[in-house]
Amino acid sequence: MVKIAFSSPFSGVKEPKKDTEALVAEQDPEVATHGSNNSTGRCLLILLGIAFILAGLIVGGACIYKYFMPKKYHAEMRYYESQSPEHVAEPYYLPIAEDADIRVDDNVAILDVPVPNFSSSDPAAIVHDFDKLLTAYFDLQLRKCYVIPLNTSIVMPPRNLVDLFIKLATGSYLPQTYLIHEEMIVTEEIDDVSELGTFIYQLCSGKQTFRLQRRDQIIGLQKRSAENCHSITHFASEFVINTRFCEG
């Protein structure tokens, strides 16, 4: 017996492959929906991670600015040339300008006194450290440091000094104060400045550093005409201070 077979005209044509997701959808619609939800969840997690990173950068930048960036102020004060009002027939005012880096959290005031235009005072950088109760002067002309106990009866604490500088800078407070003179004598050289606190160490490290003592506290010491003296004029309160230091 002979079998006769007829080939279909479509038997040699292969069906095109269906897209995998379409096949999955045809086979199980719940699986396709679950895959779409996973994709959306991943996007949300990525966006949430980016938001956390940005928030961290903003908060970190704010902290760095607050704790590491100095808070600088600039102000000018005017004072009488004479030391007391009865010596002033016609009041004559002289200005003195300062830049200040006042760090309230560290209880330190760092002052930058430029070259004055009206006297022989030396330019200087000054640190008033209220934790160590020390003041350090770095004479920019002599390139030497001088350290003395902090005079808390004259120098304002950093928080009060901030208020003074803001008032002076905005013009809301224009004091016409007088000049206070301090007479100092160089007594000894300090070999190790690391014990004077971080800020004075940063100011005086690698420089000749000397200890000062007020002249009136040295018994029997008389002024000598041959003394080598320098002075620094600055303000750290409502008074202008002229600190004169001499090598005895």
C-alpha positions in Angstrom: 0.0 0.0 0.0 1.3 3.4 -0.9 0.8 6.3 1.4 0.5 9.7 -0.3 1.3 12.8 1.9 0.8 16.4 0.9 3.2 19.0 2.5 1.6 22.1 3.8 2.9 25.4 2.3 3.5 26.7 5.8 5.3 23.6 7.2 8.7 25.0 6.4 8.1 28.4 8.0 9.1 28.8 11.6 7.0 30.8 14.0 8.8 33.9 15.2 10.0 33.8 18.8 7.9 35.8 21.1 9.3 38.3 23.5 10.2 36.6 26.8 8.2 39.1 28.8 5.2 38.6 26.5 5.5 34.8 26.9 5.7 35.2 30.7 2.7 37.5 30.6 0.8 34.9 28.5 1.8 32.1 30.8 1.4 33.9 34.2 0.1 37.5 34.4 1.0 37.6 38.1 4.7 37.0 37.4 4.9 39.9 34.9 3.2 42.3 37.4 5.6 41.2 40.1 8.7 42.0 37.9 7.3 45.5 37.2 6.9 46.1 40.9 10.5 45.0 41.6 11.8 47.5 39.0 9.8 50.3 40.6 11.1 49.4 44.0 14.7 49.4 42.9 14.2 52.9 41.4 12.7 54.2 44.7 15.6 52.7 46.7 18.2 54.4 44.4 16.4 57.7 44.7 16.2 57.3 48.5 20.0 56.5 48.6 20.8 59.6 46.6 18.7 61.7 48.9 20.5 60.4 52.0 23.9 61.1 50.3 22.9 64.7 49.5 21.6 65.2 53.0 24.8 64.0 54.4 26.9 66.3 52.2 24.8 69.3 53.2 24.9 68.5 57.0 28.6 67.7 56.8 29.4 70.9 54.9 27.5 72.9 57.5 29.4 71.3 60.4 32.8 71.9 58.6 31.9 75.5 58.1 30.8 75.9 61.7 33.7 74.3 63.4 36.6 74.8 61.1 35.9 78.0 59.2 37.1 81.0 61.2 34.5 83.7 62.2 36.3 86.9 61.2 35.4 90.4 62.1 36.8 93.8 61.1 36.3 96.9 63.2 37.8 100.3 64.0 37.9 102.2 67.2 38.7 105.8 67.8 40.4 107.1 70.9 41.8 110.3 72.3 45.5 110.9 71.8 45.9 111.9 75.4 45.4 109.5 78.3 42.9 111.6 80.3 40.2 114.2 79.3 41.7 117.1 81.3 44.8 116.9 79.0 42.7 117.4 75.9 42.0 121.1 75.1 40.5 120.2 71.7 39.6 116.5 71.4 41.7 114.8 68.8 40.7 111.3 67.7 42.9 108.6 66.3 41.5 105.4 64.7 42.9 101.9 65.1 41.7 99.0 62.9 41.8 95.2 63.7 40.8 92.0 62.1 39.6 89.4 64.5 39.1 85.6 64.4 37.0 85.0 67.5 36.4 81.4 68.5 33.7 81.4 71.2 33.7 77.6 71.5 37.5 77.5 72.1 37.4 80.6 74.4 40.0 82.3 72.2 40.3 85.6 70.4 43.0 86.0 67.7 43.6 89.6 66.6 45.5 90.9 63.6 46.8 94.4 64.1 47.9 96.0 60.8 50.7 98.6 60.4 49.2 101.8 61.9 49.5 105.1 60.0 49.7 107.4 63.1 52.3 106.0 65.5 55.4 104.0 65.9 53.4 100.9 67.0 54.5 97.6 65.5 52.1 95.4 63.5 51.3 92.2 65.4 49.2 89.1 65.7 47.7 88.6 69.2 46.2 85.5 70.9 44.1 85.9 74.0 43.5 82.4 75.4 41.0 82.4 78.2 41.4 78.7 79.0 45.2 79.0 79.5 44.8 82.6 80.9 47.6 83.8 78.6 48.2 86.5 76.0 50.8 86.1 73.3 52.0 88.9 71.0 53.8 88.1 67.8 55.6 91.2 66.7 55.6 91.0 62.9 58.5 93.5 62.7 60.8 91.8 65.1 59.5 88.3 64.2 59.4 87.4 67.9 56.8 86.2 70.3 56.1 87.6 73.8 53.9 85.9 76.4 52.2 87.4 79.5 49.4 86.4 81.8 46.0 87.4 80.4 44.7 90.7 81.9 41.0 89.7 82.4 40.2 93.1 83.9 40.8 94.7 80.5 40.4 92.1 77.8 36.8 91.0 77.1 35.8 87.3 76.9 35.3 86.1 73.3 31.5 86.2 73.4 31.5 89.8 74.6 34.2 90.7 72.1 32.0 89.4 69.3 29.2 91.8 70.3 31.7 94.7 70.5 33.1 94.0 67.0 29.6 93.7 65.5 28.6 97.0 67.0 31.7 98.7 65.8 31.4 97.2 62.3 27.8 98.3 61.9 28.3 101.7 63.4 25.7 101.3 66.1 28.4 101.9 68.7 31.1 104.6 68.3 33.1 104.8 71.5 35.5 107.7 72.1 37.8 105.9 74.6 41.2 106.6 76.0 44.5 105.0 75.7 45.8 102.6 78.4 49.5 102.2 78.7 51.2 98.9 79.8 54.9 98.8 80.5 56.5 95.4 80.1 60.0 94.0 80.6 61.4 90.9 78.8 62.5 88.5 81.5 63.4 85.2 80.0 63.3 83.1 76.9 60.7 80.2 76.6 62.3 77.1 75.1 59.2 74.9 74.9 56.0 76.7 73.7 54.0 73.4 73.4 52.9 73.9 77.0 51.3 77.2 76.3 48.2 75.8 74.5 47.4 74.9 70.9 46.7 78.4 69.7 49.8 80.1 71.2 51.8 77.1 69.9 50.5 77.7 66.4 51.4 81.4 66.7 54.9 81.1 68.3 56.2 77.7 67.1 59.6 78.0 65.5 60.0 81.6 66.7 62.0 83.1 69.5 59.5 83.4 72.4 60.0 85.4 75.6 58.1 85.9 78.8 57.0 89.4 79.8 56.5 90.9 83.2 54.9 94.2 84.1 57.4 96.8 85.0 55.6 97.8 88.2 55.7 94.2 89.5 59.5 94.1 89.4 60.8 95.5 92.6 63.7 98.0 92.4 63.7 98.1 88.6 64.3 101.6 87.2 63.8 102.9 83.6 67.0 103.1 81.7 67.4 105.4 78.7 69.4 102.8 76.7 66.5 100.3 76.8 65.5 98.8 73.5 61.7 99.1 73.4 58.9 98.4 71.0 55.1 98.9 71.4 51.9 97.3 70.0 48.6 99.3 70.1 45.4 97.3 69.9 42.0 96.9 71.4 40.3 93.9 72.9 37.6 95.7 74.9 36.2 99.2 75.1 39.7 100.5 75.9 42.7 100.9 73.5 45.8 99.3 75.0 49.4 100.4 74.2 51.7 97.6 75.3 55.3 98.7 75.5 57.9 96.1 76.1 61.6 96.6 76.7 64.6 94.4 76.9 66.0 95.2 80.3 
